[in-house]
Amino acid sequence: MRKILLFGKISEHEGKIYGAAAYVAAGLVKLGLCACVFAKVNESEYDKVCAFFDENGINKDNLFTDKYTLDDSGISAVFVTGDFVSDNMGLIIDLSDKYRALEIPIIFDPGSECEDVESLNEIARTSTVFVPSSEDALRLCNMTDPKKIAEHYLSLGAHKVVVTLDKQGAYYESRVESGTAPTFRADNVIDTTGAGDAFSAGLISGIADELPLGEAVVRANACGCIAIQHEGVYMPNAAELREYMLSHRFVVDGCKDF
């Protein structure tokens, strides 16, 4: 089973778990991968976070409250969230160098939680796949055109760039392929909560499967579209994803249902 190592911040409040890494990990498990999250958790919240991990089949080996020992053996890909960067810049830079040398892909989603633009751009430069939203990119490089955003980060050192465009799908570019992957038809939009995490899980699984970038983005779009048709945070399993991709068409001009 392919193992994905995720770096992020995770917390618990009034019974709810916070942190993209936790939900992306849950999505990866449903897609048939092993997900292991590296995160520091407050001691008072540790038991409830562990309960969430157990419920969702997430590996707890790198979950800690004080000192840690990083277990990154046998990993197929790495996912880093922006909220992890500001307090762990040196660690991520060192690990990025290590994983790139080993040709282990590093997927980086800057998110909106971290305001340290310089650090976010540094991690983007060292990532294998940089995944900003159009809003993230405006904040980080003051650009709005998806192709120019991608070309900018490719010139800085990223190997691949995926710019998410909300209901218009996502623009992707590498040194060998580029294009816009449209979203899928949504039969009944119920709740957009967690759609971005479902997208990330689909993209990471595609990267781990060594799919061409465009195909990985199509898979990610399908995961996000399935998610918005359910209440709360919902992650599709592999069989559900396969059936949905076979039975639903693209919406080239953007999903108008949300």
BELCORZI-V110868 format. One line per field, one symbol per residue. phi: phi as a letter, one per 40 degrees, with the letter a starting at -180 (. if undefined). A space follows every 10 residues. Layout:
BEGIN
phi->???
END
This chain:
BEGIN
phi->.cbbbbbacb abafgbcbhd dcccdccccc cgbcbbbcac bddcbdcccc cccccbgccb dbcabbcbbc bbcgcbabbb cccccdcbdc cccccdcccc ccgccbbbbc fbccbccccc cccdccccbc bccccdcccc bfbbcdcccc cccccchcca bbbcbfccga cbabcbaaib cccbcbcacb acdgccccdc cccccccccg cdddccccdc cccccccccb cgcbbccccc ccccccbbcc bcchccca
END
